[in-house]
Amino acid sequence: MESKNEVLAQQVLDMVKQQGPVLAEVFMLDSQEMTIEVAKMNVENLKLAQERGVGLRVIADSRLGYAYSSDLSLPALKKVVEKALANARETQADPNWVLPGPISSYEPMELYDEETFRVPVEEKIKLAQSMEEAARSYDHRVKFTERAVYVDARYRVTIVNSLGLAGSYQGSYCGGYIIVVGQENDDSQTGFGLQYNLKYRGLDPHKIGREAGEKAVRMLGAKTIPSAQIPVVLEPYTATNFLGILQSVFSAEAVLKGKSFFKGEEGKQVAGSQVTIIDDGTMNGRLGSSHFPYGSCRTRRTKKLPS
């Protein structure tokens, strides 16, 4: 039985078909998120938010157009179709624009945890308070809590295209983070801890709090050193920040458009022989996994080795 989202997505697709020989892809997201913010063991903020929207990508005369709307009324959806087609007319033609055809089945993945949403709000408040308590008790120099936050969300993704592809899946996540301030004499340092998981029972508030407390005090009294070429050990968070900065230059689109300093380096070794980057969106039960994250192409595991 089709869901309301699938019926609505198909209606948008039918509107596009009435405009002539146009390829189209409709992407719908329906999500609900809860955020609980605690400071000084008191609830400072409790927010429930819902997002629902539709994105439309069209290919008309080898020109790509896109439009989005959070208004799902019939008049608004008609405007989305009109805007996507109008945007396509303003872009440069590219014969390489294509859409994937139907996919017979997707690999089964655990992406949703119903138990997370059976847990009472009062228990989730206590989890946020436990993070703060663990951080403050780590060391007497942890003086202030900026905020301790618990968050959970569930979402449904629906996608259909004019070549017959149709699919949807439900996912969820939960997590917590805390930011505290350590002080000693005239020195102040900020520390944070965070953890996100598919399942609520996988969260460890004490570990999150201790991490924040440790980071808040370990830099107290630190001094700068002269510039030098020396071996360094990066904690995972810092290492991923470096990769985040470089992420855009690894984009094939950026290379083709000349926006990456890797332009012209195709086929050449640009990293050490011990570096391997794996892009895997199919890890079962892990955050970030999905059946089709960026449009209707199937998610897969891609291993990238130095040339």
C-alpha positions as CSV (number, residue, x, y, z in Angstrom):
1,M,0.0,0.0,0.0
2,E,1.4,3.4,-1.0
3,S,2.0,6.0,1.7
4,K,0.7,9.5,1.6
5,N,4.2,10.7,0.6
6,E,4.4,8.3,-2.2
7,V,1.0,9.3,-3.5
8,L,2.0,13.0,-3.3
9,A,5.3,12.4,-5.0
10,Q,3.6,10.6,-7.8
11,Q,1.2,13.5,-8.2
12,V,4.1,15.9,-8.7
13,L,5.6,13.5,-11.3
14,D,2.3,13.4,-13.2
15,M,2.2,17.2,-13.3
16,V,5.7,17.2,-14.9
17,K,4.6,14.5,-17.5
18,Q,1.8,16.9,-18.6
19,Q,4.5,19.4,-19.7
20,G,5.9,17.2,-22.4
21,P,9.0,14.9,-22.8
22,V,10.8,15.8,-19.6
23,L,12.7,13.5,-17.3
24,A,11.9,14.2,-13.6
25,E,12.8,13.0,-10.2
26,V,10.8,13.8,-7.0
27,F,12.4,13.6,-3.6
28,M,10.3,14.0,-0.4
29,L,11.5,14.3,3.2
30,D,9.2,14.1,6.2
31,S,11.0,14.5,9.6
32,Q,10.3,15.2,13.2
33,E,13.0,16.2,15.7
34,M,13.0,16.8,19.5
35,T,15.7,18.8,21.3
36,I,16.1,19.1,25.1
37,E,18.6,21.7,26.4
38,V,19.7,21.6,30.0
39,A,22.0,24.0,32.0
40,K,22.6,24.0,35.8
41,M,20.5,20.8,35.9
42,N,17.4,22.8,34.8
43,V,15.6,22.4,31.5
44,E,16.3,25.6,29.5
45,N,14.6,24.6,26.3
46,L,12.4,21.8,24.9
47,K,11.6,22.0,21.2
48,L,9.6,19.8,18.9
49,A,10.1,20.6,15.2
50,Q,8.7,19.0,12.0
51,E,9.9,19.4,8.5
52,R,8.2,18.3,5.4
53,G,9.1,19.2,1.9
54,V,9.4,18.1,-1.7
55,G,12.3,18.6,-4.2
56,L,11.9,18.3,-7.9
57,R,14.7,17.8,-10.4
58,V,13.9,17.9,-14.1
59,I,16.0,17.3,-17.2
60,A,14.5,19.1,-20.3
61,D,16.4,19.3,-23.5
62,S,19.5,18.1,-21.6
63,R,19.2,21.0,-19.2
64,L,18.9,20.5,-15.5
65,G,16.5,22.4,-13.3
66,Y,15.6,22.2,-9.6
67,A,13.0,23.6,-7.3
68,Y,11.9,22.9,-3.7
69,S,8.9,23.7,-1.5
70,S,7.8,23.1,2.1
71,D,4.3,24.0,1.1
72,L,2.6,20.8,-0.1
73,S,-0.7,22.3,-1.2
74,L,-1.7,21.7,-4.8
75,P,-1.1,25.3,-6.0
76,A,2.4,25.3,-4.4
77,L,3.3,22.0,-6.1
78,K,2.2,23.4,-9.4
79,K,4.6,26.3,-8.8
80,V,7.4,23.9,-8.0
81,V,7.0,22.3,-11.4
82,E,6.9,25.6,-13.1
83,K,10.0,26.9,-11.3
84,A,12.0,23.7,-11.9
85,L,11.2,23.9,-15.7
86,A,12.0,27.6,-15.7
87,N,15.3,27.0,-14.0
88,A,16.2,24.3,-16.5
89,R,15.8,26.8,-19.4
90,E,18.4,29.0,-17.8
91,T,21.1,26.3,-17.4
92,Q,23.6,25.1,-19.9
93,A,22.8,21.9,-21.9
94,D,24.8,18.8,-20.9
95,P,24.0,15.5,-22.7
96,N,25.5,13.6,-19.7
97,W,22.5,14.4,-17.5
98,V,20.6,11.1,-16.9
99,L,18.4,9.4,-14.4
100,P,18.7,5.8,-13.1
101,G,16.1,3.3,-14.0
102,P,14.1,1.1,-11.6
103,I,16.1,-0.8,-8.9
104,S,14.6,-4.3,-8.2
105,S,15.5,-4.3,-4.5
106,Y,17.8,-2.6,-1.9
107,E,20.1,-4.3,0.5
108,P,18.3,-4.6,3.9
109,M,19.7,-2.1,6.4
110,E,18.8,-1.3,10.0
111,L,18.1,2.4,9.9
112,Y,15.3,3.0,12.3
113,D,14.8,2.3,16.1
114,E,11.3,2.5,17.3
115,E,12.3,2.0,20.9
116,T,14.0,5.5,21.0
117,F,10.6,7.1,20.7
118,R,9.0,5.0,23.4
119,V,11.4,6.4,26.0
120,P,9.6,9.0,28.2
121,V,10.7,12.6,27.8
122,E,11.4,12.6,31.5
123,E,14.1,9.9,31.0
124,K,15.6,11.9,28.2
125,I,15.8,15.0,30.4
126,K,17.6,12.9,33.0
127,L,20.1,11.7,30.3
128,A,21.0,15.4,29.5
129,Q,21.3,16.1,33.2
130,S,23.6,13.1,33.7
131,M,25.9,14.5,31.0
132,E,26.2,17.7,32.9
133,E,26.7,15.9,36.2
134,A,29.5,13.8,34.8
135,A,31.3,16.8,33.3
136,R,31.1,18.9,36.4
137,S,32.3,16.0,38.7
138,Y,35.2,15.2,36.4
139,D,37.4,18.0,37.9
140,H,36.7,20.9,40.3
141,R,38.1,23.2,37.6
142,V,35.0,22.6,35.4
143,K,33.1,25.7,36.5
144,F,30.3,26.3,34.0
145,T,28.0,24.5,31.7
146,E,27.1,26.3,28.5
147,R,24.5,23.7,27.5
148,A,23.9,20.0,27.6
149,V,21.6,18.8,24.8
150,Y,19.7,15.7,24.0
151,V,18.3,15.3,20.5
152,D,16.4,12.6,18.6
153,A,14.8,12.6,15.1
154,R,13.0,10.2,12.8
155,Y,12.4,10.8,9.1
156,R,11.0,9.2,6.0
157,V,12.6,9.6,2.6
158,T,10.5,9.0,-0.6
159,I,11.8,9.1,-4.2
160,V,10.2,8.5,-7.6
161,N,11.3,9.3,-11.1
162,S,9.9,9.2,-14.6
163,L,11.8,6.0,-15.5
164,G,9.8,4.0,-13.1
165,L,12.0,4.1,-10.0
166,A,10.0,4.3,-6.7
167,G,11.2,3.7,-3.2
168,S,11.1,4.9,0.4
169,Y,12.7,4.2,3.7
170,Q,12.4,5.3,7.3
171,G,15.4,6.3,9.5
172,S,16.2,7.7,12.9
173,Y,19.0,8.9,15.1
174,C,19.5,10.2,18.6
175,G,22.4,11.7,20.5
176,G,23.7,14.1,23.0
177,Y,26.4,16.8,23.4
178,I,27.6,19.1,26.1
179,I,29.8,22.2,26.2
180,V,31.5,23.2,29.5
181,V,34.1,25.7,30.6
182,G,37.1,25.0,32.7
183,Q,38.8,27.7,34.7
184,E,42.1,28.0,36.6
185,N,43.5,31.4,37.8
186,D,42.9,33.7,34.8
187,D,42.8,30.9,32.2
188,S,39.5,29.6,30.7
189,Q,39.1,26.7,28.2
190,T,36.1,25.2,26.6
191,G,35.5,21.5,26.3
192,F,32.9,19.4,24.6
193,G,31.7,15.9,24.4
194,L,29.3,14.3,22.0
195,Q,27.9,10.9,20.9
196,Y,25.2,10.0,18.3
197,N,23.7,6.6,17.8
198,L,21.0,4.8,16.0
199,K,19.7,3.4,19.3
200,Y,18.9,5.3,22.5
201,R,20.2,2.5,24.6
202,G,23.6,2.9,22.9
203,L,24.1,6.4,24.4
204,D,26.5,6.8,27.4
205,P,25.8,10.1,29.1
206,H,28.7,9.6,31.5
207,K,31.2,9.1,28.8
208,I,29.9,12.2,27.0
209,G,30.2,14.3,30.1
210,R,33.7,13.0,31.1
211,E,34.9,13.8,27.6
212,A,33.8,17.4,27.9
213,G,35.3,17.7,31.3
214,E,38.6,16.3,30.2
215,K,38.8,18.6,27.2
216,A,37.9,21.6,29.3
217,V,40.8,21.2,31.8
218,R,43.6,19.6,29.7
219,M,44.4,22.8,28.0
220,L,44.5,24.9,31.1
221,G,48.0,26.5,31.5
222,A,49.0,25.4,28.0
223,K,51.7,27.5,26.3
224,T,52.6,28.1,22.7
225,I,55.8,26.6,21.2
226,P,58.0,27.8,18.4
227,S,57.1,26.8,14.9
228,A,58.8,23.5,14.0
229,Q,58.5,20.4,11.8
230,I,57.6,17.7,14.3
231,P,55.5,14.5,14.4
232,V,51.9,15.1,15.7
233,V,49.2,12.9,16.8
234,L,45.7,14.1,16.0
235,E,42.6,13.0,17.9
236,P,39.8,11.6,15.6
237,Y,37.7,14.8,15.8
238,T,40.6,17.0,14.7
239,A,41.5,14.6,11.9
240,T,38.0,14.5,10.6
241,N,38.0,18.3,10.6
242,F,41.0,18.3,8.3
243,L,39.2,15.9,6.0
244,G,36.1,18.1,6.1
245,I,38.2,21.1,4.9
246,L,39.5,18.9,2.0
247,Q,36.2,17.3,1.2
248,S,35.1,19.8,-1.5
249,V,38.4,19.4,-3.4
250,F,37.8,15.7,-3.7
251,S,34.5,16.3,-5.5
252,A,34.5,15.1,-9.2
253,E,32.2,18.0,-10.0
254,A,34.7,20.5,-8.5
255,V,37.6,18.9,-10.5
256,L,35.6,19.1,-13.8
257,K,34.7,22.7,-13.2
258,G,38.2,23.6,-12.4
259,K,37.4,24.6,-8.8
260,S,39.7,22.0,-7.2
261,F,43.5,22.1,-7.1
262,F,43.3,18.4,-8.1
263,K,42.4,19.4,-11.6
264,G,44.7,17.8,-14.1
265,E,45.9,15.3,-11.4
266,E,43.6,12.5,-12.4
267,G,45.5,9.2,-12.4
268,K,48.3,10.6,-10.3
269,Q,49.2,9.6,-6.7
270,V,48.2,12.5,-4.5
271,A,48.4,10.8,-1.1
272,G,50.8,8.5,0.8
273,S,50.7,4.9,-0.1
274,Q,49.3,4.0,3.4
275,V,46.3,6.3,2.9
276,T,43.0,4.6,2.0
277,I,39.7,6.4,1.9
278,I,36.5,4.4,2.0
279,D,33.1,5.9,1.2
280,D,30.5,3.5,2.6
281,G,26.9,4.3,2.9
282,T,25.8,0.7,3.4
283,M,27.0,0.0,6.9
284,N,24.1,-1.6,8.7
285,G,22.9,0.2,11.8
286,R,25.3,3.1,11.4
287,L,24.5,6.8,11.1
288,G,24.8,8.1,7.6
289,S,23.8,4.9,5.9
290,S,20.8,5.0,3.5
291,H,19.4,3.3,0.5
292,F,19.7,6.4,-1.8
293,P,21.2,9.5,-0.1
294,Y,21.8,11.8,-3.0
295,G,19.0,11.3,-5.5
296,S,17.9,7.9,-6.8
297,C,21.3,6.3,-7.3
298,R,21.8,3.3,-5.1
299,T,24.2,3.7,-2.1
300,R,27.3,1.6,-2.4
301,R,30.7,1.0,-0.8
302,T,33.5,2.7,-2.7
303,K,37.1,2.1,-1.8
304,K,39.5,4.7,-3.0
305,L,43.2,3.7,-3.2
306,P,46.2,5.8,-4.1
307,S,47.1,5.5,-7.8
